[in-house]
Amino acid sequence: MAEQSTRQFDLVLVTPQPLTLHPAAVYLSSLTSGSRRTMQKALNVIARLLTSDKCDALSLDWSKLRYQHTAAIRAVLMEKYAPATANRMLCAMRRVLKEASRLGLMSADDYAASVDLKRVQGDSPLRGRLLKTSEIAALLSDCRNEPHYIGVRDAVLIAILSGSGLRRAELVALDRRDYKTEDGSLQVRKGKGGKSRTVYLPTGAVSALDAWLDVRGNAPGALICPVRRGGHVHIGRMTDQAVMTILRKRALSAKVANFSPHDFRRTFISNLLEAGVDVLTVSRLAGHADPATTQKYDLRSEDSKREAVQLLHVPYDDC
């Protein structure tokens, strides 16, 4: 026990590092705010597992991790979490160790050995749920029944999320210049991984956005903005957490069952696939680098599979 305690103590960062030289801080700073929160939680869990709750992500000396540490972490995560979650946490750890190597805090051999871990195998249960058209309509109706500019803002927020499948962080990063009225397109400049893409809004979402612009005006700056007390629109950036709060409030008011903002994205992808749009096009609209990722969002029911095979003709009865 004394030896184990000593080993754990050895992983504690003795001298505080500037954030520009701290591998976990450098990695986290490269992420969007939503991903940053998720990955910091993952790194905190790993740090606590390694040190019996003595450290978090910023007080652990990541440069001292070796294969015996990372292999042990993989084994624990494999037991405690679904494969997708475990692999996401392992990815965060690998990225921090990569930054440690880049910063000259780990040798090339130590880095290579520490990240030489197999992915956790297995299928994770599908997360989230599909939103029915009637539920989205109820949310929009709740917004439109509010005699206040907040209702106009909330309606366009819901219309864009449901009609484009944007991530929360992508939505709040949009500027006025990113919306082209002539074709109803949005230029997503700050997508996941720093990638940009163009998405197109369906007619209903265009109508909601045009109604919002009648209120907001065409001043440069954030497209979706806070509305102050008294109905004053403030041309400033909302946080992705504010989007979460708004949706929870609207769900409660419209008596819609609990859902997450990402369920709009799942619904968008599933509905396009249900409509017969090819997976490559859907993956481009969703901003997925790999169409296999898009397929993981497919929450269509068994009925859709059963109906799909009825489109095939087996000529047994023709003989």
C-alpha positions as CSV (number, residue, x, y, z in Angstrom):
1,M,0.0,0.0,0.0
2,A,2.8,2.4,0.9
3,E,4.5,1.7,-2.5
4,Q,1.2,2.2,-4.3
5,S,0.6,5.5,-2.5
6,T,4.2,6.6,-3.4
7,R,3.5,5.8,-7.1
8,Q,0.3,7.8,-7.0
9,F,2.1,10.7,-5.4
10,D,4.7,10.6,-8.1
11,L,2.0,11.5,-10.6
12,V,1.1,14.7,-8.8
13,L,2.4,17.9,-10.6
14,V,4.9,19.3,-8.1
15,T,5.6,22.6,-9.7
16,P,2.6,24.4,-11.3
17,Q,3.0,24.8,-15.1
18,P,2.0,27.8,-17.2
19,L,-1.2,26.8,-19.1
20,T,0.7,27.3,-22.4
21,L,3.1,24.5,-21.3
22,H,0.5,22.2,-19.6
23,P,-0.4,19.4,-22.0
24,A,-4.0,19.1,-20.7
25,A,-4.6,22.8,-20.9
26,V,-3.1,23.0,-24.4
27,Y,-5.3,20.2,-25.6
28,L,-8.5,21.6,-24.0
29,S,-7.8,25.1,-25.5
30,S,-8.1,23.6,-29.0
31,L,-11.7,22.5,-28.4
32,T,-15.0,24.2,-28.7
33,S,-16.6,25.2,-25.4
34,G,-19.0,22.2,-25.4
35,S,-16.3,19.6,-26.3
36,R,-14.0,21.3,-23.8
37,R,-16.4,20.6,-20.9
38,T,-16.9,17.0,-22.0
39,M,-13.3,16.2,-22.4
40,Q,-12.2,18.0,-19.2
41,K,-14.7,15.9,-17.3
42,A,-13.2,12.8,-18.9
43,L,-9.6,13.9,-18.1
44,N,-10.7,14.6,-14.5
45,V,-12.0,11.1,-14.2
46,I,-8.8,9.6,-15.5
47,A,-6.6,11.8,-13.2
48,R,-8.7,10.8,-10.2
49,L,-8.5,7.1,-11.1
50,L,-4.7,7.3,-11.4
51,T,-4.2,9.1,-8.1
52,S,-7.1,7.9,-5.9
53,D,-8.8,11.3,-6.1
54,K,-5.7,13.3,-5.4
55,C,-5.5,15.0,-8.8
56,D,-7.7,16.5,-11.5
57,A,-6.7,17.1,-15.1
58,L,-4.7,20.2,-14.3
59,S,-2.8,18.9,-11.2
60,L,-1.8,15.6,-12.7
61,D,1.7,15.4,-14.3
62,W,0.7,13.8,-17.6
63,S,4.3,13.6,-18.7
64,K,5.0,10.8,-16.2
65,L,2.3,8.5,-17.5
66,R,3.7,5.3,-19.0
67,Y,2.2,2.2,-20.6
68,Q,1.4,0.6,-17.3
69,H,-0.7,3.6,-16.3
70,T,-2.6,3.9,-19.6
71,A,-3.2,0.2,-19.9
72,A,-4.6,0.2,-16.4
73,I,-6.9,3.1,-17.3
74,R,-8.1,1.3,-20.4
75,A,-9.0,-1.8,-18.3
76,V,-10.9,0.3,-15.8
77,L,-12.8,2.3,-18.4
78,M,-13.7,-0.8,-20.3
79,E,-15.4,-2.2,-17.1
80,K,-17.2,1.0,-16.1
81,Y,-18.3,2.6,-19.3
82,A,-20.0,1.8,-22.6
83,P,-17.5,1.2,-25.4
84,A,-18.1,4.6,-27.1
85,T,-17.7,6.5,-23.9
86,A,-14.5,4.6,-22.9
87,N,-13.0,5.2,-26.4
88,R,-13.9,8.9,-26.2
89,M,-12.1,9.1,-22.8
90,L,-9.1,7.2,-24.1
91,C,-9.0,9.6,-27.1
92,A,-8.8,12.5,-24.7
93,M,-5.9,10.9,-22.8
94,R,-4.0,10.1,-26.0
95,R,-4.4,13.7,-27.2
96,V,-3.0,15.1,-23.9
97,L,-0.1,12.7,-24.1
98,K,0.5,13.9,-27.7
99,E,0.7,17.5,-26.5
100,A,3.1,16.4,-23.8
101,S,5.3,14.9,-26.5
102,R,5.0,18.0,-28.7
103,L,6.0,20.2,-25.7
104,G,9.1,18.1,-25.1
105,L,7.9,16.7,-21.8
106,M,7.9,13.0,-22.9
107,S,10.4,11.1,-25.0
108,A,9.3,9.7,-28.3
109,D,9.6,6.1,-27.0
110,D,7.6,6.8,-23.9
111,Y,4.9,8.5,-25.8
112,A,4.6,5.8,-28.4
113,A,4.4,3.1,-25.8
114,S,1.9,4.9,-23.6
115,V,-0.6,5.5,-26.5
116,D,-0.3,2.0,-27.9
117,L,-3.7,0.9,-26.8
118,K,-6.4,-1.0,-28.6
119,R,-9.9,0.5,-29.0
120,V,-12.5,-0.9,-26.6
121,Q,-14.7,-3.2,-28.7
122,G,-18.4,-3.7,-28.5
123,D,-21.6,-1.9,-29.6
124,S,-22.9,0.9,-27.5
125,P,-26.7,1.3,-27.1
126,L,-28.1,4.1,-29.3
127,R,-28.3,7.3,-27.3
128,G,-30.9,10.0,-27.4
129,R,-34.3,10.0,-29.1
130,L,-36.1,11.2,-32.2
131,L,-38.3,14.2,-31.9
132,K,-41.7,13.8,-33.5
133,T,-42.9,16.5,-36.0
134,S,-45.8,17.2,-33.6
135,E,-43.3,17.8,-30.8
136,I,-41.3,20.3,-32.8
137,A,-44.5,22.0,-33.9
138,A,-45.5,22.3,-30.2
139,L,-42.2,23.9,-29.3
140,L,-42.5,26.4,-32.2
141,S,-46.1,27.1,-31.3
142,D,-45.1,27.9,-27.7
143,C,-42.6,30.4,-29.0
144,R,-44.9,32.0,-31.4
145,N,-47.6,32.4,-28.8
146,E,-45.3,34.5,-26.7
147,P,-45.9,38.3,-27.4
148,H,-42.2,39.1,-26.9
149,Y,-39.1,39.2,-29.1
150,I,-37.7,36.3,-27.0
151,G,-40.4,34.1,-28.6
152,V,-39.2,35.1,-32.1
153,R,-35.6,34.4,-31.1
154,D,-36.4,31.0,-29.5
155,A,-38.5,30.0,-32.6
156,V,-35.6,30.6,-35.0
157,L,-33.2,28.8,-32.7
158,I,-35.5,25.7,-32.7
159,A,-36.2,26.0,-36.4
160,I,-32.4,26.1,-37.3
161,L,-31.5,23.2,-35.0
162,S,-34.3,21.0,-36.4
163,G,-33.9,22.1,-40.0
164,S,-30.2,22.0,-40.3
165,G,-28.9,19.6,-37.7
166,L,-26.3,22.1,-36.4
167,R,-24.5,21.5,-33.2
168,R,-25.1,24.0,-30.4
169,A,-21.6,25.4,-30.7
170,E,-22.0,25.8,-34.4
171,L,-25.4,27.6,-34.0
172,V,-24.1,30.2,-31.5
173,A,-20.9,30.8,-33.7
174,L,-23.0,31.9,-36.7
175,D,-22.7,35.6,-37.8
176,R,-25.1,37.6,-39.8
177,R,-22.8,37.4,-42.8
178,D,-23.1,33.6,-42.7
179,Y,-26.8,33.6,-43.8
180,K,-27.5,34.1,-47.5
181,T,-31.1,35.2,-48.0
182,E,-31.0,34.5,-51.8
183,D,-30.7,30.7,-51.3
184,G,-31.4,30.1,-47.6
185,S,-27.9,28.9,-46.9
186,L,-25.8,29.1,-43.7
187,Q,-22.0,29.0,-43.9
188,V,-20.7,27.1,-40.9
189,R,-17.2,28.5,-40.4
190,K,-16.4,27.0,-37.0
191,G,-17.5,23.4,-37.3
192,K,-16.1,20.5,-35.3
193,G,-12.4,20.1,-35.9
194,G,-12.3,23.6,-37.4
195,K,-13.9,22.4,-40.6
196,S,-16.4,24.6,-42.6
197,R,-19.4,23.6,-44.6
198,T,-22.6,25.0,-46.2
199,V,-26.0,23.9,-45.0
200,Y,-29.4,24.8,-46.5
201,L,-32.5,25.6,-44.5
202,P,-35.9,24.3,-45.3
203,T,-38.7,26.8,-46.1
204,G,-40.1,26.9,-42.6
205,A,-36.7,27.6,-41.1
206,V,-36.1,30.3,-43.6
207,S,-39.4,31.9,-42.6
208,A,-38.4,31.8,-39.0
209,L,-35.0,33.3,-39.7
210,D,-36.5,36.1,-41.8
211,A,-38.9,36.9,-39.0
212,W,-36.0,37.1,-36.6
213,L,-34.0,39.4,-38.9
214,D,-37.0,41.7,-38.9
215,V,-36.5,42.1,-35.2
216,R,-32.7,41.8,-35.0
217,G,-31.8,43.9,-38.0
218,N,-28.9,43.3,-40.4
219,A,-26.1,44.7,-38.2
220,P,-22.9,42.7,-38.3
221,G,-22.2,40.3,-35.5
222,A,-23.8,37.2,-34.0
223,L,-26.8,35.9,-35.9
224,I,-28.6,34.5,-32.8
225,C,-28.5,37.0,-30.0
226,P,-29.6,37.6,-26.4
227,V,-32.8,39.5,-25.9
228,R,-32.7,41.8,-22.8
229,R,-35.5,42.7,-20.5
230,G,-37.9,45.1,-22.2
231,G,-37.4,43.4,-25.5
232,H,-34.1,44.9,-26.5
233,V,-32.0,42.8,-28.8
234,H,-28.4,42.8,-27.9
235,I,-26.0,42.0,-30.8
236,G,-23.8,39.7,-28.8
237,R,-22.8,36.1,-28.7
238,M,-24.9,33.6,-26.8
239,T,-23.3,30.6,-25.1
240,D,-24.1,27.0,-26.1
241,Q,-25.2,26.5,-22.5
242,A,-27.8,29.2,-22.9
243,V,-29.2,27.2,-25.8
244,M,-29.6,24.3,-23.5
245,T,-31.4,26.4,-20.9
246,I,-33.8,27.8,-23.5
247,L,-34.7,24.4,-24.9
248,R,-35.4,23.0,-21.4
249,K,-37.7,26.0,-20.7
250,R,-39.5,25.5,-23.9
251,A,-39.9,21.8,-23.5
252,L,-41.5,22.4,-20.1
253,S,-43.8,25.1,-21.3
254,A,-44.9,23.1,-24.4
255,K,-45.3,19.9,-22.4
256,V,-42.8,18.0,-24.6
257,A,-40.9,15.1,-23.0
258,N,-37.3,15.6,-22.1
259,F,-34.8,15.8,-25.0
260,S,-31.3,17.0,-25.5
261,P,-30.2,19.7,-28.0
262,H,-28.3,16.9,-29.8
263,D,-31.6,15.1,-30.4
264,F,-32.5,17.7,-33.0
265,R,-29.3,16.5,-34.8
266,R,-30.2,12.9,-34.5
267,T,-33.7,13.6,-35.8
268,F,-32.4,15.7,-38.7
269,I,-30.1,12.8,-39.8
270,S,-32.7,10.1,-39.3
271,N,-35.4,12.0,-41.2
272,L,-33.1,12.6,-44.2
273,L,-32.1,8.9,-44.3
274,E,-35.8,8.0,-44.0
275,A,-36.6,10.3,-46.9
276,G,-34.1,8.3,-49.0
277,V,-31.2,10.8,-49.1
278,D,-27.9,9.0,-49.5
279,V,-25.7,8.7,-46.5
280,L,-22.8,10.6,-48.1
281,T,-24.9,13.7,-48.7
282,V,-26.3,13.4,-45.2
283,S,-22.8,13.1,-43.7
284,R,-21.7,16.3,-45.6
285,L,-24.7,18.2,-44.3
286,A,-24.1,17.0,-40.8
287,G,-20.4,17.8,-41.0
288,H,-19.2,14.3,-40.4
289,A,-15.8,13.4,-41.8
290,D,-16.8,9.7,-41.9
291,P,-20.2,8.5,-43.2
292,A,-20.0,5.7,-40.6
293,T,-20.4,8.3,-37.9
294,T,-23.6,9.5,-39.6
295,Q,-25.0,6.0,-39.6
296,K,-24.6,5.8,-35.8
297,Y,-27.1,8.7,-35.5
298,D,-29.7,6.7,-37.4
299,L,-32.6,6.1,-34.9
300,R,-35.2,4.9,-37.4
301,S,-37.5,2.2,-36.1
302,E,-37.6,-1.5,-37.1
303,D,-40.7,-0.5,-39.2
304,S,-38.6,1.5,-41.6
305,K,-36.3,-1.5,-42.1
306,R,-39.3,-3.8,-42.7
307,E,-40.8,-1.3,-45.2
308,A,-37.5,-0.8,-47.0
309,V,-37.1,-4.5,-47.9
310,Q,-40.6,-4.5,-49.4
311,L,-39.2,-2.3,-52.1
312,L,-37.3,-5.4,-53.3
313,H,-38.8,-7.9,-55.7
314,V,-37.9,-11.6,-55.3
315,P,-39.5,-13.4,-58.3
316,Y,-40.5,-16.6,-56.5
317,D,-44.2,-16.1,-57.2
318,D,-43.5,-15.3,-60.9
319,C,-42.3,-18.8,-61.6
